[in-house]
Amino acid sequence: MVWIPGGLFLMGSDHHYPEEAPAHSAEVDGFWMDRAPVTNAQFLKFVKATGYQTEAELPANPSLYPGAQPEQLQPASIVFVAPTHPVPLGDTHRWWHYVAGANWRHPEGPGSSIKGREQHPVVHISYADAQAFADWAGKALPSEAEWERAARGGLENSEFAWGDTLHPRGQAMANTWQGQFPHQNTLLDDYARTSPVGIYPANAYDLVDMIGNVWEWTSSWYRSGHQMVASGDSNNCCTAAEAAKLASIDPNSEHGMIPRKVVKGGSYLCAPNYCRRYRPAARMAQGIDTSTGHLGFRCIVRP
């Protein structure tokens, strides 16, 4: 772990996706953070010690998904499958597929494995899975503000974690998509999916893979922007934490009334023509029940 100094910093952005606004002053106390995302080797150690099974390895709870067919409740996770030709970028079902048998041990589904990927970030991890690992390790998941403070590495007003140029002097600074997403990946970095942690330059706080490779869970409930979180309604129906959880739910979502957490950092699927979220300010909502092939986590310790 490395020490992240506390202090004030400029969080968010007014110049990119609307959910990143408004840019505002935020303050965090100092904390320790894992230098890299949790790897397959580290997660395997946890599983061997505890016998833990991830949510993707278990059948879904039918009470959470009324009307779902039995085959839709079998153990599965979401896998990226590249189409063979250009497709409309507004239809994510063209490249995201629920795959039965996909989980952290089998990232692309049955027949795939993590052999040779021991030092890659673990993926297909739900929020509960990440929290279980953190509890076992005596650590915690970072808040969105803590995560963004760490990713910026002390740089204020910079677009990227390393400055204002995506590829300074032609150098790739993170594992992101090269080519036209989602059908053309030129593989200039030799990695079609995740890469071993630490092969790209560290930021000024000596953290690696804060940007790209895999999205990372935070403990913060998602809101559509950086609004103040309500402390509960006038009838005192709920606490501030409960109100924040309720506010995170998208009532129009096809996935049901599932609370959502903030994930940060972008992934190997972020491309200039789609999802320019390889920036510290970028953020995305993720249902706490959902795991994917490009989502992992890292932990912190607050003194």
C-alpha positions as CSV (number, residue, x, y, z in Angstrom):
1,M,0.0,0.0,0.0
2,V,1.0,3.6,-0.5
3,W,0.2,6.7,1.5
4,I,-2.2,9.2,-0.1
5,P,-2.0,12.6,1.6
6,G,-5.2,14.3,2.7
7,G,-6.3,17.7,1.7
8,L,-8.4,19.8,-0.6
9,F,-8.6,19.1,-4.3
10,L,-10.8,19.9,-7.3
11,M,-13.2,17.0,-7.8
12,G,-15.3,16.4,-11.0
13,S,-15.2,18.2,-14.3
14,D,-17.4,20.7,-16.1
15,H,-15.9,19.8,-19.5
16,H,-16.9,16.2,-20.2
17,Y,-19.8,14.0,-19.4
18,P,-22.7,15.7,-17.5
19,E,-22.6,13.3,-14.5
20,E,-19.1,14.6,-13.7
21,A,-20.4,18.1,-13.0
22,P,-20.1,20.4,-11.2
23,A,-16.4,20.6,-10.5
24,H,-16.1,21.4,-6.9
25,S,-13.7,21.6,-4.0
26,A,-13.6,18.3,-1.9
27,E,-11.5,17.3,1.1
28,V,-10.4,14.0,2.3
29,D,-8.2,12.8,5.2
30,G,-5.0,10.9,4.4
31,F,-5.2,7.1,3.9
32,W,-3.3,4.1,2.7
33,M,-4.3,2.6,-0.7
34,D,-3.4,-0.6,-2.5
35,R,-0.8,0.3,-5.1
36,A,-2.6,-1.9,-7.7
37,P,-6.0,-3.5,-8.2
38,V,-6.6,-6.7,-6.4
39,T,-5.2,-9.5,-8.6
40,N,-6.4,-13.0,-9.4
41,A,-3.6,-14.4,-7.2
42,Q,-4.7,-12.3,-4.2
43,F,-8.3,-13.1,-4.7
44,L,-7.5,-16.8,-4.9
45,K,-5.7,-16.6,-1.6
46,F,-8.9,-15.1,0.0
47,V,-11.1,-17.8,-1.5
48,K,-8.8,-20.6,-0.3
49,A,-8.8,-19.1,3.2
50,T,-12.6,-18.6,3.5
51,G,-14.3,-20.8,0.9
52,Y,-16.1,-17.7,-0.4
53,Q,-18.2,-17.9,-3.6
54,T,-18.8,-14.8,-5.6
55,E,-22.2,-13.8,-6.7
56,A,-21.5,-14.8,-10.3
57,E,-20.9,-18.4,-9.1
58,L,-24.3,-18.6,-7.4
59,P,-27.8,-18.7,-8.8
60,A,-29.6,-15.4,-8.7
61,N,-32.3,-14.8,-6.0
62,P,-35.6,-15.0,-7.9
63,S,-37.3,-12.6,-5.5
64,L,-35.0,-9.8,-6.8
65,Y,-36.0,-10.5,-10.4
66,P,-39.7,-11.1,-10.6
67,G,-40.8,-12.6,-13.9
68,A,-37.3,-13.9,-14.8
69,Q,-37.2,-17.3,-16.4
70,P,-35.2,-20.1,-14.6
71,E,-32.5,-20.1,-17.2
72,Q,-32.0,-16.4,-16.6
73,L,-31.2,-17.1,-12.9
74,Q,-28.4,-19.5,-13.4
75,P,-24.9,-18.5,-12.3
76,A,-23.6,-16.1,-14.9
77,S,-21.8,-12.8,-15.5
78,I,-21.5,-10.2,-18.2
79,V,-18.8,-10.7,-20.8
80,F,-17.6,-8.4,-23.6
81,V,-18.0,-10.1,-27.0
82,A,-16.7,-8.0,-29.9
83,P,-19.0,-7.8,-32.9
84,T,-17.4,-8.5,-36.3
85,H,-18.6,-5.2,-37.9
86,P,-19.6,-1.7,-36.9
87,V,-22.7,-1.5,-34.8
88,P,-24.8,1.4,-33.3
89,L,-22.9,2.6,-30.2
90,G,-26.2,3.3,-28.4
91,D,-27.0,-0.4,-28.1
92,T,-24.7,-2.0,-25.6
93,H,-26.4,-5.4,-26.1
94,R,-24.4,-5.6,-29.3
95,W,-21.3,-6.4,-27.3
96,W,-22.3,-7.2,-23.7
97,H,-23.7,-10.7,-23.1
98,Y,-24.7,-12.6,-20.0
99,V,-22.7,-15.8,-20.2
100,A,-23.6,-18.8,-18.1
101,G,-20.6,-20.0,-16.2
102,A,-18.6,-16.8,-16.5
103,N,-17.0,-15.7,-13.3
104,W,-13.6,-14.7,-11.9
105,R,-12.2,-18.1,-12.5
106,H,-13.5,-18.3,-16.0
107,P,-13.5,-14.6,-17.3
108,E,-14.8,-15.4,-20.8
109,G,-17.0,-18.2,-19.7
110,P,-16.6,-22.0,-19.7
111,G,-13.3,-23.1,-21.2
112,S,-11.5,-19.9,-20.2
113,S,-9.3,-19.7,-17.1
114,I,-7.0,-17.3,-15.2
115,K,-4.0,-19.5,-15.8
116,G,-1.2,-17.2,-16.9
117,R,-3.3,-14.2,-15.6
118,E,-2.4,-14.5,-11.9
119,Q,-1.1,-10.9,-11.8
120,H,-4.1,-9.5,-13.8
121,P,-6.8,-7.7,-11.9
122,V,-9.6,-10.0,-10.7
123,V,-12.8,-9.3,-12.6
124,H,-16.5,-10.4,-12.4
125,I,-16.6,-9.1,-8.9
126,S,-19.9,-7.6,-7.5
127,Y,-19.9,-5.0,-4.8
128,A,-20.6,-7.6,-2.1
129,D,-17.7,-9.6,-3.4
130,A,-15.3,-6.7,-3.1
131,Q,-16.6,-5.8,0.3
132,A,-16.1,-9.4,1.5
133,F,-12.5,-9.3,0.4
134,A,-11.9,-6.0,2.1
135,D,-13.4,-7.2,5.3
136,W,-11.3,-10.3,5.3
137,A,-8.1,-8.2,4.6
138,G,-9.0,-5.7,7.4
139,K,-9.3,-3.0,4.8
140,A,-12.2,-0.9,3.2
141,L,-13.3,0.2,-0.2
142,P,-12.6,3.9,-1.0
143,S,-15.2,6.5,-1.3
144,E,-15.5,8.3,-4.7
145,A,-13.7,11.3,-3.3
146,E,-10.9,9.2,-1.8
147,W,-10.5,7.3,-5.1
148,E,-10.4,10.5,-7.2
149,R,-7.9,12.2,-4.9
150,A,-5.6,9.2,-5.2
151,A,-6.0,8.9,-9.0
152,R,-5.1,12.6,-9.6
153,G,-1.8,12.1,-7.9
154,G,-1.7,15.8,-6.8
155,L,-2.3,17.2,-10.3
156,E,-4.9,19.9,-10.2
157,N,-7.1,20.7,-13.3
158,S,-5.4,18.1,-15.5
159,E,-7.6,16.1,-17.8
160,F,-5.7,12.8,-17.3
161,A,-3.9,11.3,-14.3
162,W,-0.6,12.2,-16.0
163,G,-1.3,15.6,-17.6
164,D,-3.4,16.9,-20.5
165,T,-2.3,14.7,-23.4
166,L,-3.7,11.2,-23.8
167,H,-0.5,9.7,-25.2
168,P,2.4,12.0,-24.2
169,R,5.3,11.6,-26.7
170,G,3.3,8.7,-28.2
171,Q,3.5,6.7,-25.0
172,A,0.5,4.7,-23.8
173,M,-0.1,5.5,-20.2
174,A,-2.9,3.0,-19.4
175,N,-4.6,-0.1,-20.8
176,T,-7.3,1.3,-23.0
177,W,-8.9,0.5,-26.4
178,Q,-6.9,1.1,-29.6
179,G,-9.0,1.3,-32.8
180,Q,-12.7,1.8,-33.4
181,F,-14.8,0.4,-30.6
182,P,-16.4,-2.2,-30.4
183,H,-15.5,-4.1,-33.5
184,Q,-11.9,-3.1,-34.3
185,N,-9.1,-3.5,-31.7
186,T,-5.6,-2.9,-33.3
187,L,-3.9,-4.4,-30.2
188,L,-1.1,-1.9,-30.2
189,D,-0.5,-2.8,-26.6
190,D,-0.8,-6.6,-27.2
191,Y,-3.7,-6.9,-24.7
192,A,-7.3,-7.5,-25.9
193,R,-8.6,-7.6,-22.3
194,T,-6.9,-7.0,-19.0
195,S,-3.1,-6.6,-18.6
196,P,-0.8,-7.5,-15.7
197,V,-0.9,-4.8,-13.0
198,G,2.0,-2.3,-13.0
199,I,3.2,-2.5,-16.6
200,Y,2.1,1.1,-17.3
201,P,3.7,4.1,-15.5
202,A,2.7,4.9,-11.9
203,N,1.1,8.2,-11.1
204,A,2.7,10.8,-8.8
205,Y,1.5,8.9,-5.7
206,D,3.1,5.7,-7.1
207,L,-0.3,4.1,-7.8
208,V,-0.6,1.9,-10.9
209,D,-3.6,1.1,-13.1
210,M,-5.8,3.8,-11.5
211,I,-6.8,4.5,-15.1
212,G,-7.7,1.9,-17.6
213,N,-7.4,-1.9,-17.3
214,V,-10.5,-2.3,-15.1
215,W,-13.1,-0.1,-13.5
216,E,-13.0,-0.1,-9.7
217,W,-15.7,-0.1,-7.1
218,T,-16.1,2.7,-4.7
219,S,-18.3,2.7,-1.6
220,S,-20.2,5.8,-2.7
221,W,-23.9,5.6,-3.8
222,Y,-24.3,6.9,-7.3
223,R,-26.1,10.2,-8.1
224,S,-26.5,11.7,-11.6
225,G,-24.1,14.5,-10.6
226,H,-22.2,15.8,-7.7
227,Q,-25.3,17.1,-5.8
228,M,-25.5,17.2,-2.1
229,V,-26.9,14.0,-0.6
230,A,-30.2,14.5,1.3
231,S,-30.2,13.8,5.0
232,G,-33.7,12.2,4.8
233,D,-37.2,13.4,4.1
234,S,-39.3,15.7,6.2
235,N,-41.1,12.7,7.8
236,N,-37.8,11.2,8.9
237,C,-38.4,8.1,6.9
238,C,-34.8,7.3,6.5
239,T,-31.3,8.2,7.4
240,A,-28.9,10.1,5.1
241,A,-27.3,6.7,4.1
242,E,-30.7,5.2,3.3
243,A,-31.7,8.3,1.4
244,A,-28.5,8.1,-0.7
245,K,-29.1,4.4,-1.4
246,L,-32.6,5.1,-2.6
247,A,-31.5,8.0,-4.7
248,S,-29.0,5.7,-6.5
249,I,-31.8,3.6,-8.0
250,D,-32.8,4.3,-11.6
251,P,-36.6,3.7,-11.8
252,N,-36.3,3.5,-15.6
253,S,-33.7,0.8,-15.7
254,E,-34.4,-2.5,-17.5
255,H,-32.4,-4.2,-14.6
256,G,-35.0,-3.4,-12.0
257,M,-34.8,-1.5,-8.7
258,I,-31.2,-2.3,-7.9
259,P,-29.2,0.3,-6.0
260,R,-26.0,1.5,-7.7
261,K,-22.5,2.4,-6.6
262,V,-20.0,4.7,-8.3
263,V,-17.2,3.0,-10.2
264,K,-14.2,4.9,-11.4
265,G,-11.2,4.7,-13.7
266,G,-12.4,3.4,-17.0
267,S,-11.1,0.1,-18.5
268,Y,-9.5,-1.6,-21.4
269,L,-12.8,-1.0,-23.3
270,C,-12.6,2.8,-23.1
271,A,-11.9,4.3,-26.5
272,P,-11.6,7.8,-28.1
273,N,-14.8,7.1,-30.2
274,Y,-16.7,5.7,-27.2
275,C,-16.5,6.0,-23.4
276,R,-13.8,8.6,-22.9
277,R,-13.8,7.8,-19.2
278,Y,-10.0,7.1,-18.9
279,R,-9.8,10.2,-16.6
280,P,-9.9,10.7,-12.8
281,A,-13.1,12.8,-12.9
282,A,-15.0,10.2,-14.9
283,R,-17.6,8.1,-13.1
284,M,-20.2,5.5,-13.9
285,A,-23.1,3.9,-12.2
286,Q,-23.0,0.1,-11.5
287,G,-25.7,-2.0,-10.0
288,I,-24.4,-3.6,-6.8
289,D,-25.6,-7.0,-8.0
290,T,-23.8,-6.9,-11.3
291,S,-20.4,-8.2,-12.2
292,T,-18.6,-7.8,-15.5
293,G,-15.4,-8.7,-17.3
294,H,-14.0,-5.2,-16.9
295,L,-14.7,-4.4,-13.3
296,G,-12.5,-5.0,-10.3
297,F,-11.4,-3.1,-7.1
298,R,-8.7,-2.1,-4.8
299,C,-8.8,-1.4,-1.1
300,I,-7.7,1.3,1.4
301,V,-6.9,1.6,5.1
302,R,-7.9,4.7,7.0
303,P,-5.7,5.4,10.0
